[in-house]
Amino acid sequence: MINQIIVTFVLGILIIPAIVIDGEFSDTHDAKIDLLLKKLNKPAVKSIKSPYGGIIDCVHMKNHPIYDHPLFKNYTIQMKPSGDPDKWNNDTSNIDDESIVTQLWTINGKCPQNTIPIRRTTREDILRAESIESYGKKYPNNIPRRKPANSTNEIHEYATLRVNGIFRGAEAVINVWKPYVQMPREFSLAQMWLVAGPPSNLNTIEFGWQVYPGRYGDDNARFFIYWTADGYRSGCYNLDCPGFVPVNQAYVLGEPIGHVSTLGGSPDRELVVET
């Protein structure tokens, strides 16, 4: 009887600290998520419900995410670049208006003047990432790299149209589709990819559409941007870290594209990308 009491007492001592430690870990994890959500979701002048279930926050320009970057504390946002090429006229007159992609969130409202629409980040968005620290970043297998000639590992397949030179601007018209993606960590995209520097310290600016269930939780085609200044060691998607300075009120990064191309359909849906 005495031996039985001793064993029970010892087991109780061993189990209770484990429960306490697990609870402390959970509380710390939740606190980190709350802190990140507070940082990413800026105060909204107006909020609009998306037909896809998300929330679009109209954020005043004075609270623009770019001001989280230490180099932009006293920066005045330019609504148009001062260095436009001389012949840049944004002429898209040869593109059928019906074929240009749109987003459906505007049917429920529009953002006021001096604000920009930003997709609200949710707890579920962050939990889909491998870790809080990796949220908004590319997974290593999602980064395009030159494959050795004798490699049989088909981790990343892609086709590119490459142009080298010195440019002051670029434009592309990209058809938008909704391809089937089998696994959550798989994705499909079409983008303009501006690249400079050696692979070990690559600078890129990327913009286009992607179907990426592992990031967004569904198979909708969505607008996205990505940047890195050091070979993907830093940088992020959309506005998950300060880098891009969006000012357009008609489009929301990370929000689904309303209509996509269909096989045999007319017209094909086209995304016009300019930089």
C-alpha angles and dihedrals in degrees: 000000000000091000091051092053092050093051092049091049093050093049089051091055092050097047101045097060089049091056092047092049092049090051092049090051091051092049092049092048092050091047091053091051091049090050092051092047090051090051096047100040108068124200109282127224088195135359125212127197113233118222085234092061102260130111125246113207120204102218122194115243091242087064094046112149091238089074089070087073111091092223092058101051093115097026122134111215114234114217090206129024113257092216101062113157113257093245097042106124103151089233109179095153091123092062119088110242090224091059097054111101122245138185122236100216090089091069086075096048146306133250119258123248117287092026134100127213115244127181109240114241115229134204088248090057091057095043090057089065121087089245140351090254092054096048111126094015130106120258113241092248090054094061113096112237133169107266120224114250093243095046120118095183107115096193098137123023122183144150122215141189104213130198124179125202146083112299137184094190143355139204135194136176110213126188113232120224138165104229122189113260115195105194130037093240092050120089141176127210148162118209151152107250118196110194135184136163135031120312092254092057102023122174114205139171114192131185134166139081132309141183105216119157092177090064105031103025096237142059099252120130107246138186113251143171130195135183140181132177099190113039096289096304086117133015131078150211122282111323098336088118131013113275114098123062107211116187102165115115096197101064134050122205111236093017119122121261109244101224130020135191119273129202107269091002124131130253109020113229112246133199113208110210120192130173 
